[in-house]
Amino acid sequence: MTLTARQQEIKTNFIRVRGAWSDTWEGVLRLDPEFLAAYLELSAVPWRKNHLDDKVKEFIYIAIDAATTHLYEPGLRIHIRNALKYGATKEEIMEVYQLTSVLGMHTCTMGVPVLIDELAKAGQPVLDLPECIKKKRNTIEHSNTATRTRRVDPGPDHGWNRCCGG
């Protein structure tokens, strides 16, 4: 289905302002382009005011996407890539997870495997991973692909405490 001129304008502006696009936004664009345009205006305010460094803004997005109340893996991947592009280190991103984990340990159980994947893609692989992390990465990659967030509920005995001291 071809986009209207207005839809294409909104999409182009969204990519210019936010630096990324996903299939989720495509659906919103087609259903209600003016809503997406309004959302873009609101979400772009911090980028126009620019009081925080870009890396810090990405840290906040990482915290939101990794929070147990959100657990939005596609957004998490986008914002980790952006943070790395702005010079973030794996230690800084882990500190974001540590701060966010006070909401619940799933911040780390979902976020750490995503960070490891994105570090590898950025040419910064983490070597000698415990077997439980390797399994968790595989679980996240292949779990519940029908859902928007690809949430993973590892259950009460998911091995994180035994493996990673969490």
C-alpha positions as CSV (number, residue, x, y, z in Angstrom):
1,M,0.0,0.0,0.0
2,T,1.4,3.3,-1.1
3,L,1.7,6.2,1.4
4,T,-0.1,9.4,0.8
5,A,2.0,12.5,0.4
6,R,1.2,13.6,4.0
7,Q,2.0,10.1,5.4
8,Q,5.4,10.1,3.6
9,E,6.1,13.7,4.9
10,I,5.4,12.5,8.5
11,K,7.5,9.4,8.0
12,T,10.4,11.3,6.6
13,N,10.2,13.9,9.4
14,F,10.0,11.1,12.0
15,I,13.1,9.5,10.7
16,R,14.9,12.8,10.5
17,V,14.0,13.8,14.1
18,R,14.1,10.4,15.9
19,G,16.7,8.7,13.7
20,A,14.9,5.4,13.5
21,W,11.7,3.8,12.1
22,S,9.9,0.6,12.9
23,D,7.0,-1.5,11.7
24,T,5.1,-0.4,14.8
25,W,5.2,3.2,13.6
26,E,4.2,2.2,10.1
27,G,0.9,0.8,11.5
28,V,0.2,4.0,13.4
29,L,1.1,6.1,10.4
30,R,-1.4,4.3,8.2
31,L,-4.2,4.3,10.8
32,D,-3.9,7.9,12.1
33,P,-1.1,9.9,10.5
34,E,-2.0,13.1,12.5
35,F,-1.7,11.3,15.8
36,L,1.8,10.1,14.8
37,A,2.7,13.7,13.8
38,A,1.4,14.9,17.2
39,Y,3.4,12.2,19.0
40,L,6.5,13.2,17.1
41,E,6.1,16.8,18.2
42,L,5.8,15.8,21.8
43,S,8.6,13.2,21.8
44,A,11.0,15.6,20.0
45,V,10.9,18.3,22.6
46,P,13.9,17.1,24.5
47,W,15.9,16.9,21.2
48,R,15.0,20.5,20.4
49,K,15.7,21.9,23.9
50,N,18.9,19.8,24.1
51,H,19.7,20.4,27.8
52,L,20.9,16.8,28.2
53,D,23.6,15.2,26.1
54,D,22.3,12.8,23.4
55,K,23.9,9.9,25.2
56,V,22.1,10.7,28.4
57,K,18.8,10.9,26.5
58,E,19.4,7.5,25.1
59,F,20.2,6.2,28.6
60,I,16.8,7.4,29.7
61,Y,15.1,5.6,26.7
62,I,17.0,2.5,27.6
63,A,15.8,2.7,31.2
64,I,12.2,3.1,30.0
65,D,12.4,0.3,27.4
66,A,14.1,-2.1,29.9
67,A,11.8,-1.3,32.8
68,T,9.7,-4.2,34.0
69,T,6.6,-2.1,33.3
70,H,7.5,-1.8,29.7
71,L,10.0,-4.4,28.5
72,Y,10.0,-3.2,24.9
73,E,12.9,-5.1,23.2
74,P,12.8,-3.4,19.8
75,G,13.0,0.0,21.3
76,L,15.7,-1.2,23.7
77,R,17.8,-2.3,20.7
78,I,17.4,1.0,18.9
79,H,18.4,3.0,21.9
80,I,21.4,0.8,22.8
81,R,22.7,1.2,19.2
82,N,22.1,5.0,19.5
83,A,23.8,5.2,22.9
84,L,26.8,3.3,21.6
85,K,26.9,5.6,18.6
86,Y,27.1,8.6,21.0
87,G,30.0,7.0,22.8
88,A,28.3,5.0,25.6
89,T,30.3,2.2,27.2
90,K,28.9,-1.2,28.2
91,E,29.6,-0.2,31.8
92,E,27.4,2.9,31.5
93,I,24.6,0.9,30.0
94,M,24.9,-1.7,32.7
95,E,24.7,1.1,35.3
96,V,21.4,2.2,33.6
97,Y,20.1,-1.4,34.0
98,Q,21.3,-1.4,37.6
99,L,19.4,1.9,38.4
100,T,16.3,0.6,36.5
101,S,16.4,-2.8,38.2
102,V,14.9,-1.4,41.3
103,L,11.6,-1.7,39.5
104,G,12.2,-5.4,39.2
105,M,15.0,-7.8,38.3
106,H,13.5,-8.5,34.8
107,T,15.1,-5.3,33.8
108,C,18.4,-7.1,33.8
109,T,17.2,-10.6,32.8
110,M,15.8,-9.1,29.6
111,G,18.2,-6.2,29.1
112,V,21.6,-7.8,29.6
113,P,21.2,-10.4,26.8
114,V,20.0,-7.6,24.5
115,L,23.1,-5.5,25.5
116,I,25.4,-8.4,24.8
117,D,23.8,-8.9,21.3
118,E,24.1,-5.2,20.4
119,L,27.7,-5.1,21.7
120,A,28.6,-8.0,19.5
121,K,26.9,-6.3,16.5
122,A,28.9,-3.1,17.3
123,G,32.2,-5.1,17.3
124,Q,32.5,-5.3,21.1
125,P,31.7,-8.9,21.8
126,V,31.5,-10.1,25.4
127,L,33.6,-13.3,25.7
128,D,33.2,-16.2,28.0
129,L,29.5,-15.8,28.7
130,P,27.9,-18.2,31.3
131,E,25.8,-20.9,29.7
132,C,22.6,-19.4,31.3
133,I,23.1,-16.1,29.5
134,K,23.6,-17.9,26.2
135,K,20.3,-19.7,26.8
136,K,18.6,-16.5,27.8
137,R,19.8,-14.8,24.6
138,N,18.4,-17.6,22.6
139,T,15.1,-17.5,24.5
140,I,14.7,-13.8,23.9
141,E,15.5,-14.1,20.2
142,H,13.0,-16.9,19.6
143,S,10.2,-16.2,22.0
144,N,6.7,-15.0,21.4
145,T,7.4,-13.3,18.1
146,A,3.7,-12.7,17.7
147,T,3.7,-10.0,20.4
148,R,4.7,-6.4,20.0
149,T,7.2,-6.5,22.8
150,R,8.4,-10.1,22.6
151,R,8.2,-10.3,26.4
152,V,9.8,-13.3,28.0
153,D,8.6,-14.5,31.4
154,P,11.3,-16.9,32.6
155,G,9.2,-18.0,35.6
156,P,10.4,-18.1,39.2
157,D,13.3,-20.4,38.7
158,H,14.9,-19.0,35.6
159,G,18.5,-19.5,36.7
160,W,19.5,-15.8,36.9
161,N,20.3,-16.0,40.6
162,R,22.3,-19.2,40.4
163,C,24.2,-18.0,37.3
164,C,24.7,-14.3,37.7
165,G,24.2,-13.5,41.4
166,G,21.1,-11.4,40.8
